[in-house]
């Protein structure tokens, strides 16, 4: 299984902000990294974990 992320992208809603994350694809999920410090590395999640996270964000579970 290849775990090297591809297709990194930043949210179109982030515009020119510097405090953003980028998401890339891996074989069975997603990779996430800091857009202003790409050399610091990234972490990966399974497709199921990523789906749960995105659903929680859309439901407002992290709104302050």
N, C-alpha and C positions, 0 to 999 in steps of 0.2 A: 504494500500500500504506500503510495506517495503522500507524504505529509507536507511537501513544500507548497506554500500558498501561491495561488495565481489570481489574476484579475482583481488586484486591490482597487478599492473604490471608497470614496468619502461621500457622505450624505450630501445631496444637492441642497438640503436645508441649512447646511453649515456655512455656505457662502464663503466669505474670506476670513472667518474666525480661525484662530490658531489652536484652540483647545478642542480638538476633534479626534475621533478615532477613525481608522480605516478598517474595512472588512475585506478579507480575501477568501477564496474558495480552497478547500482541501477535499480529499476524496470523500470523506463522510462527514462533512460539516463546514465549519467556518474557522477562520483565523482572524484575530483582532490585534491591532497595534496602534500605538500613539502616532498620530500624523506628524507631529513636530519632532519626534525622536525615533525614527524608523529603525535606526541601528540598534536600539535597545532590545529588539526582538519582538516576539508576539506570543500569544497563547492560542490554543486551538480548543474547539468544542466539537462534540458530535452533532449531527444534524438534529437529533431530538433535543439536546440541550439548547441549541441555538433557537429552535422553534419555540421552546418554552420561554426563553428570554425575550424574544421578539413579541410574543403574545403578552407577556407581562408589561413590557414597555407600552404597547398599544392600549392596554387596559388601564394605564396610569398608575401602576403599582409603585413606581419610583418618583412620582411627582411630589414635590416638597410642599 
